Amino acid sequence: MPALTLTPAQRADLRSAAHALNPVVLIGADGLTPAVLKEIDGALKAHELIKVRVFGDERDARVAIYESICDQLGAAPVQHIGKLLVLYRPTPDEKEVPARARTSGTGATVKGRAPRTVTVIKNSTNSGRRPTVKKVTVAGNERMTAGGIVKRAKKRQTSVKRQRND
């Protein structure tokens, strides 16, 4: 029995977040060694949600490895599909809510997700005044500069026909 259990809604959110991830740890012919467990533990500390690829043809062996990892590291099993295992373990101070399910509105931006709200704080030129705080919504094709200006990440495509007619 794993140390951490998830609701079906949390598991679905984590599965969708893990879809774009690449496997971080590969388990070869030697199976689950202490070195592999240490790598998985380090990856879970750094990323919370990881994929592990097992290069074994026996499904029962993969399921046993999956359950063993979850038991020994206190991780929650998210998904086992083919030779890929998806594991989730929150950081110690955030055990209640999965990190992927939280919304960020305090200036922290999550790359690749849009639209997102970013807090821009600009210091006043006058030393006695308060800094101005403004919340800006950034779309997927936009980025924030260091000065707090929203810019498009790529120029818009223009039609070749339109250029010739002008």
Stockholm file with secondary structure:
# STOCKHOLM 1.0

chainA/1-166         MPALTLTPAQRADLRSAAHALNPVVLIGADGLTPAVLKEIDGALKAHELIKVRVFGDERDARVAIYESICDQLGAAPVQHIGKLLVLYRPTPDEKEVPARARTSGTGATVKGRAPRTVTVIKNSTNSGRRPTVKKVTVAGNERMTAGGIVKRAKKRQTSVKRQRND
#=GR chainA/1-166 SS CCSCCCCHHHHHHHHHHHTTCCCSEEECTTCSCHHHHHHHHHHHHHHSEEEEEECCSCHHHHHHHHHHHHHHHTCEEEEEETTEEEEECCCGGGCSSCGGGCCCCSSCCCTTCCSEEEEEEECCSSTTSCCEEEEEEECTTEEECTTSCEEESSCCCCCHHHHHHC
#=GC SS_cons         CCSCCCCHHHHHHHHHHHTTCCCSEEECTTCSCHHHHHHHHHHHHHHSEEEEEECCSCHHHHHHHHHHHHHHHTCEEEEEETTEEEEECCCGGGCSSCGGGCCCCSSCCCTTCCSEEEEEEECCSSTTSCCEEEEEEECTTEEECTTSCEEESSCCCCCHHHHHHC
//
